[in-house]
Amino acid sequence: MNKKIGFIGAGNVTKTVISGLVEHFEGINQQIYITNRSRMKGEELRDLYKVHLLDSNEDLAQICDIIFLSVKPDIYPKVLPAIQPYINDEKLLISVAAGTQIEDVQQYFNEPKKIIRIMPNIAVTVSEGMIAMCCSPQITRLDLDIAMALLKSIGRVDLVDEYMLDAVTCVSGCSPAFIALFIEAMADASVLQGMPREKAYQYAAQTLIGTGKLILEKNIHPGPLKDLVTSPGGATIEGIYVLERKGFRSIVMEAMEACDKKLKAMARK
Ligand SMILES: NC(=O)c1ccc[n+]([C@@H]2O[C@H](COP(=O)([O-])OP(=O)(O)OC[C@H]3O[C@@H](n4cnc5c(N)ncnc54)[C@H](OP(=O)(O)O)[C@@H]3O)[C@@H](O)[C@H]2O)c1
């Protein structure tokens, strides 16, 4: 893969993606070009990963084959008209902005372009992200393979239809906050039982990672997994009984439904 990869905006997402790419593909830093509004932030990233820092988004759009639009959604109206003349039918745009649809990006161009929209979650910073990806009809199998190969360096990549992105945002974008709350609550309970706090976080977080891996890597359904740890008349079923009595599942479902409603209301504004 000898394509030139550009990042407009050198913020958190760009830093994470570049860090994953540099770790997984030796020498790829030579193919990476970045821009940023404030020069200093761009220089920091340039020096950290030995990538090329350019002076303008227009230069980047001219040089690069794959262009990550890695600025906040309200900056798109500034960036896209400026780079529009340099985006030919071969260039691949990867849009990262939350809530910005593929057709919102297409409207800046006279003809439909190759656009991939991605929704990464916070865990990409430790290369364990969940990344949903959807494509404009102009994307070829080869474009898709290239984008997937790049993004796999920061997590698990899944191709979805764009209508599913609100559900994706709830289950992988918002839910790290819910899961953090769950870990904190479990750790508080362990502290109550006499465990030092740092140890309690370690046990709770690692148990969560391990349970996730069991489901993904061993392909175990969550129901039978629960049954495996729940011996008759034992301690686990006592805990499950309390969770069910207090409506644990419906609380989680209602929380996700509230997120979904809010996302849809924000999109309508
Ligand atoms: N962070 C997440 O977990 C996450 C998850 C999913 C999606 N996203 C989406 O990813 C995008 C980037 O998020 P982020 O967290 O990386 O934001 P960020 O850290 O604020 O980075 C955005 C960068 O864009 C730069 N910038 C602003 N105007 C620019 C311009 N005209 N030309 C070039 N660079 C410009 C900013 O520079 P200055 O700081 O100098 O202004 C900043 O470094 C957003 O659209 C967000 O919705 C983020």
The ligand as an SDF file (V2000), in Angstrom:
LIG
                    3D

 48 52  0  0  0  0  0  0  0  0999 V2000
  -12.7890   11.9150   20.2470 N   0  0  0  0  0  0  0  0  0  0  0  0
  -13.6000   10.8700   20.0250 C   0  0  0  0  0  0  0  0  0  0  0  0
  -13.6510    9.9080   20.8210 O   0  0  0  0  0  0  0  0  0  0  0  0
  -14.4520   10.8220   18.7680 C   0  0  0  0  0  0  0  0  0  0  0  0
  -15.2550    9.6900   18.5420 C   0  0  0  0  0  0  0  0  0  0  0  0
  -16.0200    9.6510   17.3780 C   0  0  0  0  0  0  0  0  0  0  0  0
  -15.9780   10.6900   16.4560 C   0  0  0  0  0  0  0  0  0  0  0  0
  -15.2100   11.7890   16.7280 N   0  0  0  0  0  0  0  0  0  0  0  0
  -15.1990   12.8760   15.7340 C   0  0  0  0  0  0  0  0  0  0  0  0
  -13.8660   13.0540   15.2600 O   0  0  0  0  0  0  0  0  0  0  0  0
  -13.6220   14.4050   14.9050 C   0  0  0  0  0  0  0  0  0  0  0  0
  -12.3480   14.8760   15.5780 C   0  0  0  0  0  0  0  0  0  0  0  0
  -12.5160   14.7330   16.9680 O   0  0  0  0  0  0  0  0  0  0  0  0
  -11.2790   14.9600   17.9490 P   0  0  0  0  0  0  0  0  0  0  0  0
  -11.7020   14.4400   19.2740 O   0  0  0  0  0  0  0  0  0  0  0  0
  -10.0300   14.4620   17.3220 O   0  0  0  0  0  0  0  0  0  0  0  0
  -11.2810   16.5660   17.9910 O   0  0  0  0  0  0  0  0  0  0  0  0
  -10.0570   17.5270   18.3840 P   0  0  0  0  0  0  0  0  0  0  0  0
   -9.1300   16.8340   19.3060 O   0  0  0  0  0  0  0  0  0  0  0  0
  -10.6720   18.8180   18.7920 O   0  0  0  0  0  0  0  0  0  0  0  0
   -9.2990   17.7160   16.9850 O   0  0  0  0  0  0  0  0  0  0  0  0
   -9.7560   18.5220   15.9690 C   0  0  0  0  0  0  0  0  0  0  0  0
   -8.5390   19.2250   15.3920 C   0  0  0  0  0  0  0  0  0  0  0  0
   -8.9440   19.9390   14.2410 O   0  0  0  0  0  0  0  0  0  0  0  0
   -8.1070   21.1020   14.1910 C   0  0  0  0  0  0  0  0  0  0  0  0
   -8.6990   22.0880   13.2990 N   0  0  0  0  0  0  0  0  0  0  0  0
   -9.7080   22.9680   13.5470 C   0  0  0  0  0  0  0  0  0  0  0  0
   -9.9760   23.7020   12.4280 N   0  0  0  0  0  0  0  0  0  0  0  0
   -9.1270   23.2480   11.4760 C   0  0  0  0  0  0  0  0  0  0  0  0
   -8.9170   23.5990   10.1160 C   0  0  0  0  0  0  0  0  0  0  0  0
   -9.6380   24.5510    9.5100 N   0  0  0  0  0  0  0  0  0  0  0  0
   -7.9400   22.9530    9.4290 N   0  0  0  0  0  0  0  0  0  0  0  0
   -7.1910   21.9840   10.0250 C   0  0  0  0  0  0  0  0  0  0  0  0
   -7.3500   21.6160   11.3110 N   0  0  0  0  0  0  0  0  0  0  0  0
   -8.2970   22.2370   12.0150 C   0  0  0  0  0  0  0  0  0  0  0  0
   -8.0410   21.5610   15.6200 C   0  0  0  0  0  0  0  0  0  0  0  0
   -6.9260   22.4120   15.7940 O   0  0  0  0  0  0  0  0  0  0  0  0
   -6.8870   23.4830   17.0030 P   0  0  0  0  0  0  0  0  0  0  0  0
   -6.9580   22.6980   18.2740 O   0  0  0  0  0  0  0  0  0  0  0  0
   -5.5940   24.1740   16.7990 O   0  0  0  0  0  0  0  0  0  0  0  0
   -8.0920   24.3610   16.8020 O   0  0  0  0  0  0  0  0  0  0  0  0
   -7.8890   20.2300   16.3560 C   0  0  0  0  0  0  0  0  0  0  0  0
   -6.5250   19.8840   16.5390 O   0  0  0  0  0  0  0  0  0  0  0  0
  -14.8600   15.1870   15.3380 C   0  0  0  0  0  0  0  0  0  0  0  0
  -15.6250   15.4710   14.2040 O   0  0  0  0  0  0  0  0  0  0  0  0
  -15.6040   14.2570   16.2620 C   0  0  0  0  0  0  0  0  0  0  0  0
  -17.0090   14.4110   16.1180 O   0  0  0  0  0  0  0  0  0  0  0  0
  -14.4390   11.8790   17.8480 C   0  0  0  0  0  0  0  0  0  0  0  0
  1  2  1  0
  2  3  2  0
  2  4  1  0
  4  5  1  0
  4 48  2  0
  5  6  2  0
  6  7  1  0
  7  8  2  0
  8  9  1  0
  8 48  1  0
  9 10  1  0
  9 46  1  0
 10 11  1  0
 11 12  1  0
 11 44  1  0
 12 13  1  0
 13 14  1  0
 14 15  2  0
 14 16  1  0
 14 17  1  0
 17 18  1  0
 18 19  2  0
 18 20  1  0
 18 21  1  0
 21 22  1  0
 22 23  1  0
 23 24  1  0
 23 42  1  0
 24 25  1  0
 25 26  1  0
 25 36  1  0
 26 27  1  0
 26 35  1  0
 27 28  2  0
 28 29  1  0
 29 30  1  0
 29 35  2  0
 30 31  1  0
 30 32  2  0
 32 33  1  0
 33 34  2  0
 34 35  1  0
 36 37  1  0
 36 42  1  0
 37 38  1  0
 38 39  2  0
 38 40  1  0
 38 41  1  0
 42 43  1  0
 44 45  1  0
 44 46  1  0
 46 47  1  0
M  CHG  2   8   1  16  -1
M  END
$$$$
